[in-house]
């Protein structure tokens, strides 16, 4: 049996709306998703209600010893989330000295997909995305 990894992520409802209408293309995470994961299933951070699905099209790591440092303004530009909200979301790192180079953050470029497309991915793998896009 083949299993496909899908990452379930909690997100604010307004951020999902922004992904849906194309205003938000990057999801910032403080831990990497499984390398086999090609999609997010987003749930509301408060209610746990299913919001939608998105395909991961790319990943970029920032910070740490082997990657470029990040800044709050850079992450804000990528994620379309104001700096103060990002600092609230990642408040645990505010006390870390030289956090911009020591703390790993991951920017995932995403695009919304239909639940049927996600189902095809789970059954057929990443090639299902290519088939849907080229159809």
VEXGUTOR-892321 format. One record per residue (C-alpha): residue number from 0; z, y, x; residue in one letter. Coordinates in Angstrom, 1 decimal. Layout:
BEGIN
 seq     zz     yy     xx type
 NUM      Z      Y      X    A
...
This chain:
BEGIN
 seq     zz     yy     xx type
   0    0.0    0.0    0.0    X
   1   -0.8    3.5    1.2    X
   2    1.5    6.3    0.4    X
   3    0.7   10.0    0.7    X
   4    3.3   12.6    1.6    X
   5    3.6   15.5   -0.7    X
   6    6.2   18.2    0.0    X
   7    8.3   19.4   -2.9    X
   8    9.3   23.0   -2.3    X
   9   11.6   25.4   -4.2    X
  10   10.0   28.8   -4.7    X
  11   10.6   31.9   -6.8    X
  12    8.5   32.0   -9.9    X
  13    7.0   35.3   -9.0    X
  14    5.9   33.9   -5.6    X
  15    4.1   31.1   -7.4    X
  16    2.3   33.7   -9.6    X
  17    1.1   35.4   -6.5    X
  18   -0.2   32.1   -5.0    X
  19   -2.0   31.4   -8.3    X
  20   -3.8   34.8   -8.4    X
  21   -4.6   34.9   -4.7    X
  22   -2.2   37.6   -3.6    X
  23    0.0   35.2   -1.5    X
  24   -1.8   32.8    0.8    X
  25    1.0   31.8    3.1    X
  26    4.2   30.0    2.5    X
  27    6.9   30.6    5.2    X
  28    9.3   27.7    5.9    X
  29   12.1   27.3    8.3    X
  30   11.5   23.6    8.8    X
  31    8.2   21.8    9.2    X
  32    6.7   19.7    6.4    X
  33    5.9   16.1    7.2    X
  34    2.8   16.0    9.3    X
  35    1.1   13.7    6.8    X
  36    1.7   16.1    4.0    X
  37   -1.4   17.9    2.7    X
  38    0.1   19.5   -0.4    X
  39    3.1   21.3   -1.9    X
  40    4.5   20.7   -5.4    X
  41    6.3   23.9   -6.2    X
  42    9.4   23.9   -8.5    X
  43   11.2   27.0   -9.7    X
  44   14.2   27.7   -7.4    X
  45   16.5   28.4  -10.3    X
  46   15.5   26.1  -13.1    X
  47   13.8   23.3  -11.1    X
  48   10.9   23.5  -13.5    X
  49    7.5   22.4  -12.1    X
  50    5.4   25.5  -11.4    X
  51    2.2   24.1   -9.8    X
  52    0.6   22.5   -6.8    X
  53   -1.1   23.8   -3.7    X
  54   -3.2   22.3   -0.9    X
  55   -2.0   23.1    2.6    X
  56   -5.1   24.3    4.5    X
  57   -3.4   25.2    7.8    X
  58   -0.1   25.4    9.6    X
  59    1.0   27.8   12.3    X
  60    4.3   27.6   14.1    X
  61    6.1   30.7   15.4    X
  62    9.2   31.0   17.6    X
  63   10.8   28.5   19.8    X
  64   10.0   27.9   23.5    X
  65    6.4   26.8   22.9    X
  66    5.1   29.2   20.3    X
  67    4.5   32.9   19.9    X
  68    7.4   35.0   18.8    X
  69    7.4   36.3   15.2    X
  70    8.6   39.6   13.6    X
  71    9.8   40.2   10.1    X
  72    6.9   42.6    9.4    X
  73    4.3   40.0   10.6    X
  74    5.9   37.4    8.3    X
  75    5.9   39.9    5.5    X
  76    2.2   40.6    6.0    X
  77    1.4   36.9    6.0    X
  78    3.5   35.9    3.1    X
  79    3.1   39.0    0.9    X
  80    6.9   39.1    0.6    X
  81    8.8   42.3    1.5    X
  82   10.9   42.2    4.7    X
  83   14.2   42.6    2.8    X
  84   13.4   39.6    0.6    X
  85   12.4   37.5    3.6    X
  86   15.7   38.5    5.3    X
  87   17.6   37.5    2.2    X
  88   15.7   34.1    2.0    X
  89   16.4   33.4    5.7    X
  90   19.8   35.2    6.0    X
  91   21.3   32.3    8.0    X
  92   19.2   33.4   11.0    X
  93   20.1   37.1   11.0    X
  94   23.1   36.5   13.4    X
  95   21.0   34.5   15.9    X
  96   20.4   36.4   19.2    X
  97   16.7   36.7   20.0    X
  98   15.9   34.9   16.7    X
  99   12.2   36.0   16.9    X
 100   11.6   33.8   19.9    X
 101   14.3   31.2   19.4    X
 102   14.1   30.2   15.7    X
 103   11.0   28.2   14.7    X
 104    9.3   29.3   11.6    X
 105    6.2   27.7   10.0    X
 106    3.5   29.5    8.1    X
 107    1.5   27.3    5.8    X
 108   -1.8   28.6    4.4    X
 109   -2.0   27.3    0.8    X
 110   -4.4   27.4   -2.1    X
 111   -3.6   26.4   -5.6    X
 112   -4.9   23.1   -6.9    X
 113   -4.9   21.4  -10.3    X
 114   -2.5   18.5  -11.0    X
 115   -5.5   16.2  -11.3    X
 116   -6.6   17.2   -7.8    X
 117   -3.1   16.3   -6.5    X
 118   -3.3   13.0   -8.3    X
 119   -6.7   12.3   -6.6    X
 120   -5.1   13.1   -3.3    X
 121   -2.2   10.8   -3.8    X
 122   -4.6    7.9   -4.8    X
 123   -7.5    8.6   -2.4    X
 124   -6.1   10.7    0.4    X
 125   -7.2   14.0    1.9    X
 126  -10.9   13.2    1.4    X
 127  -10.2   13.9   -2.3    X
 128   -9.9   17.6   -1.5    X
 129  -13.3   17.6    0.1    X
 130  -14.8   15.8   -2.8    X
 131  -13.4   18.2   -5.4    X
 132  -14.4   21.3   -3.3    X
 133  -18.0   20.1   -2.8    X
 134  -18.5   18.9   -6.4    X
